[in-house]
Amino acid sequence: MKKRLLIAFMMVGALLLVACSGDGEDNNANNANNDKTADKAADNEVVAWAWDPEFNIAALEIAKEHYDGDEDITLDIIENAQDDIIQKLNTGLSSGAGKGLPHIVLIEDYRSQNFLESYPDAFYPLDDYIDTDDFADYKIATTQFDGKQYGVPFDSGATGLYVRTDYLEEAGYTVDDLQNITWQEYIEIGKDIKEATGKDLLTLDPNDLGQIRVMIQSAGLWYVDEDGETPNIANNDALAEAFEVYKGLMDADIVKTVSDWSQFVGAFNSGDVASVPTGNWITPSIKAEESQEGNWAVVPIPVLEHEDSIHASNLGGSSWYVLNVDGKEQAAEFLANTFGSNTEMYEDLVTEIGAIGAYLPALDADAFTSEDEFFGGQSIIEDFSQWTDEVPGVNYGLHTYQIEDVIVEAMQQYLNGEDLTDVLQNAQEQAESQIN
């Protein structure tokens, strides 16, 4: 199993809504009014910030139950939307005082290098608390900076195509018909599903191009070259094809447009869409609608027609960090005792919320091969582990979000009828201007 997660990701960078972890956030449920921070914590109380109650918050609750360290530590979990966490971190860290910050914070892997480089003294090194050899290489690459280990790796962002089997059946398809398909074939199937059921195929958020990221990483490419600095837009064949696929989805009228996390989750929980192509961190949100048990399956992500594209990619994934504030030692001890070493806890993470961690010693546990009745008895954790092993590694660089702002604008120009070659060339020039 260790080999299965040792992926040569060169993850550095700054990015994303989603996913991620993943990346989920619940704006309706976030505790924006809860101002509990490290400087307001009681003795031996550790304050942790995270987003997504079904996944990241739930993982902290499980860790809280499993903590059995020598020191009596109380974990106070504060839920915030991911965007709020980013804003509060930047505000607090920019001041240099460390006031208003937690002890532990969840940071998406796409963003981690940006924070570590921008605030090099704000995070507490964890080299003495965890053994980096116990974690997947691609996660360690995102959590180290300048030769030091700053994060405890958490979840994998390996992607899959979640599909409604009942909608497929109504349209005359089976799950086997969606195995190893292209994105163009996916569109054609979506048209048939829409005609037979009236349901859209998937959701898309015009301001979050997670699907574009999934497509281009499946071909081993990114918005930047391998150096992590040079924009790779105008001559990026995978990106050009991804634009065409995105437009094809929109033109086919099989997309439900959403604008935030709650709308995204609401679309599949309410049965409005037939599929969800995203990271495995979405599993607990899908399973939250218990009435749909037995009506879901997961198949490999579709591929581009690009010669290097494969049926595996990544979206999101996050890790835990300790801020350099009073009480940091207790926070580090808590993470070391739980996410850093507790195999039993990782089995519960898989069983209770479907979280595929990057802690390698836990991957031999029976929980990673167990069948899930919600998905018709499919061993989805085992499947995701296999797909994770195949994900092409890319260097995200430090400018993913900045470049994606340019890509979002370029996509709207393309959807409005402008020439794709011109759109991508203009985006290339704009990206070069902004980051240089």
N, C-alpha and C positions, 0 to 999 in steps of 0.2 A: 504493500500500500504506500510505503514511503515514496517509491519511484513515481507513483501515480500523481503525486502532487508537487514533485520537484520540477516546476516549470521555469524555463529561463526567461521569466518576465524581467524586463528592465523598466520597472514602474517608477517613474518619478513624475511629478507634475502637479497640476493645479486644476481641479475640475468638479463638475457635475451636480445635478439635482438628484437624480434618480437614486437607484440603483440604488445605484446603486445601490451596498452594501449593499450594496448596497446602497442603495440610497433611497430610503423612504423617509417621509416626514408627514406628520399629521397636524396640519395647521389648525384644525378645529379642536384638537385635544391638547395642544401644546400649553404648557404652564407658563405663559409669558409673564404672569403676575407674581410668580414664585421667584424671589430674589435670593434664595439661599445660596451662599457662596462659601469658599474656603475661609475667608476672613470672618464669616459669621458662624462657622461651625463650632460645635462643642469639642472638648478634648476627646481624642480618638474617634471623632466622627469624620468620615470621608465623604465628600460631596462629589457626585458624578453627574455629568451632563451627557445626554444622548437623545436621539430622535427615534421615532417609529415604535409605538407601544407593543406591536405584535412581534417585533423581532429584536431590536437592540435593547429596548427597555426590558423586555421579557428575559433576554439573555443576562442582564444585570441582576434581575430578580433571582434567576437560577444560581448565578454565581454567589449571590448573597446567602442563599440557603446552603451552599457547599463550603463556604469559607470555614476553615478549621485551624487557622494559624494560632501561634502562641500568644499573639497580642489581641486583646479584646477590641475589635474594630466594628464600628457601626456604619453601614453604608446608607447614605441619604441620596436617593435617585431622583434627579430632576429632569423632567422631559421638556425639551425645547424643539422647535422646528430646526432643521439643519441650517437654514439660512440665518436664523436668529443666533445660533451658536457661532457661526462664522463672524457675524457682525459683532457679537459681544467679545469674542476672542480678539479680533482686530482692534477693537476699542480699548480693551483692557491691556493688551500687550503693547500697543502703541504708546500708552501712557507710561509704561515702564514701572508702574507701582505694583502691578499684580492684584490690585483691588478688584473685587467683583467677579473673580474667577473661581472655578471649581478646582478640586484636587485632580480629578480624572476627567478627561474629555475624549469623546469619540470623534475621530477625524477620518474623513474619507481618504482612501489611498491616493486618489487623484490629486488631492489638495495637500498632502502631508509635506512634500518636499518644499513647497512654497512657504508653509508656515515655519518649517525648520530652518530654512535659509533666511527668511525675513526676521525671525526672532531667535537667534541662535542660543541665547542665554535663558530663554523663557521656559524651556522644557528640561525635565530631570532625566539624566541618563539612567538606563535600566540594565546596563551590562552586568552588574553584580546580582541581578534578580532573575534573569531568565537565561536559558541556554539557547542561543540562536540556531544551533544544529537541530533542535527539536521542531523547527518550523519550516514551512515550505520556502524555498529560496526566493520566489517571486514576491512574497510578502515581506521578507526581511529586507529586500532591496528598497522597498518603499518606506520602511520605518527606521532606516539608518541614515545618518548624516555626518559627514566629516569624520568618519571612522568610529562613531559612537552609536549605540543602540538606544533609540528613544521611544519606540513603541512596542506594545505587545500585540502581535498580529491577531486578528479576529477572523472574519469570515471571508470565504471565497466568493467571487462575483461571476463564476462560470454561468453561461447562459443556456437556456433551453426554450423550446416553443411549447408553452402550455396550451392545450387545445380542449374544447368542449366536444366530447365524443358523441353526445346526443345531437348536437347541431350538425356534426359531420354526417351522422347516419341519415338525418333528414335530407341532406343534400346528396346522398348516394355515395359517401366516402367512408373509409375506415381509417383507423390510426395508421395502418401500414401504408396507406396512400400518401401520408405526410412524412414518411421516413426518407431522409436524404434527398430533399427536393431543393430546387432553386427558388430564389425570391420571385422570379417571374411565374413559376408554377404556383407558388403560394398565392399570388395575386389572382390567378385564374380560379383556384379553389375558392378564394374569398368571394369572387363574383357569383359562383354557384351557391355558396352558403347564403349570400344576401338574397338571391332570387328565391331560394327554397324556404328560408326562415324569416327574412326581413331583418336579420341581425348583421351589424357591421363586423368586419373581420378583426379589427384591432383599434386601439386608441393611438393617437399621436398628439404630442404637445408641440406647437410651432416654435416655442421658445426653448425647448429641450430636445436636442437631436441625439438622444440616446441610441435610437435605431441606426443612425448613421455611424456612430462609433462602433456599434456591434458589427456592422457590415465591413467596415474598413479594417478592423482588427482581425477579422476572420481571414483576411488576406495578408496579415502581418505588416500592415501599414498604419500610419497615424497622420495627424495634422502636421507633424514635423518629421524631418529626416531622422536618421538614427542618432545624430548628434544631440537630439532633443532641443535644438535651437532654431534650425532653419525651417521656415514654413514649407510644407509639402502639399500644395493645393492645386496649382495650375497643371502640373504634370502627374497628378495622382490618379491613375486609371481606376483604382478601386473607389475612390471618392466620387469620380465622375459617374460611375455605374450606380453607386449608392444614391446619388442625386436622382438618377433616372428611375430607380426603383421607388424612391419616395414619391416622386411625381406620378408614377404609375399607380401607386396606391391611392393617391388623392384623386386622380382622374377617374378611377374605377368607382368612385363613390362608395367605398367600403371602409371608410375611416370615421371613427367617432372622435372628434376633436375635444381635447381636455386642456385645462390650464393649470392644474395643480394636482398634488398627491391624492387628495380626497376624491376628486373627480375621477382620477385614474383607477383607484381601488373600487370606487362605486360602480364604475362601468362594468367590471367583470363580476363583482358580487351581485349586481342586480340582473345579470344575464344579458346585458346589452351588446356584448362582444363575444366572438367565438374563439378568440385566441389571445395569448399574452406572450409575446417574444421578449424575454427580459432575463435578469439575473435570478439565480436560485433563491435569493433572499425574499422573493415575493411569495414563496410557498405558504408561510403562515397566514398571509393576507388572503390568499385564495381559499385556504381551508377554513378561514373564519366564517364563511357562509356554509354552514353545516348541511343545509338543504341540498347542496350540489354534490354531496358525496357520491362517488361512483360515476360522475359525469365528466371527469377530467383525466387527461393523460399528458405526458411530457415526451416530446420527440426532439431530436437534434435540431439546432437552429438551421434555417435555410442557408444556402450559399449563394454568393455572387457567381456570375459566369467568368469572372476573373480567374486566371489559371491557378493562382495561389490560394484562392479562398477555400476554406474547409468548414465542416459542420461543427465548429467550436469557436467560441469567442468569450469575451468578458465584459461585464457591465457592473461597475461599482465595487464594493468591498471596502471595509473600514478596519481601523486598528485603534487600540486604546493608548492614550498618552497621559503622562503625569506632568502637571505644571510645577514649576520651581517656586512653590509657595510653602508657607508653614504647614506642616502635616504631610509633606511629600513622601516621607519615609513610610508612613502608615499606608498611604495610597499605593506605593510601589509594592509593599508587602501583600496587600490585598490582591493586586493583579498577579503577583508571582504565585500566590497560593491557589488562585482560581484559573484564570485564562492562561497562565504561564506554566501550569503543571498538572492540573486536575483532570485525569482521564475520565473518571466517573462523571464529572460535570459535563464534559463534552458529549458523553453518551446521552445525557439528559437534554442537552441542547439539540441534538439530532432528533431525539424521540419527541420532544415537546414542541419545538418550534421549527424543526427542519433546518437548523443552522449547520452548515458545513464549515467547520473551523479549519485552520491551517496548522493545528498542533498535531504533528505526525504520529506520536506514540498512541494517539486515540483512534487512529484510522483502522486498526485491526479489530475493533470492537464489533460485536454482532449487530449493534444498532445501525451500522453503516451499510448493512446488506439486508435489513429487514424490509418486508413488504408493507406498502401503505394502502389501506383499504379505501381511503379517500380517492386515490388514483387507480382504483380498480385492481389493487393488489400489485401494482408496479413497484419495483425497488428503485424509486427515483433518486435516492441518495447515492446508490451505487452507480447509477447512470451519470449523474452529475460529476461524480468523482472521476469517471472515465473521460468525460468530455473535458474536465479541467486539465487532465494530463495532456490534452491535445491543443490547448489554447496557444496560439502564436504569441510570443513575447514581443512587446513593443516598448519603446522609450516614450513615455508621455510628455516628457519635458516639463517646463515650468509655466507654460503659457496656454494650457488647454482651454480654459474658460475664456481667456482673452481672445484666442483665435476663434473659439466657437461663437462668440458674439458676431464676428465677421461672417462666419459660415451661416448663421441664422438669417442674417440680412441677405446673403447671397442666395439662399434657398428661396426666399420670398421673391426675389427678382426672377429666378428661374421659373417658379410657379406662375409668375405673372407674364411669362412669354419671352423673356430675354434669352439670348443664345447661351448655351451652357459653357462653351469654351470661353466666351467673353466674360461671363459671370465668374468663372473660376480664376481667370487671369486677373480680373479686378480684385478678387478676394485675396489672391496671392500678394499683390502689390500693397493692399491695405494692411494685411497681416505683417508684412515685412516692415512697413512704416511704423506700426504700433509697437512692435516688440524690439526694435533696434534703436 
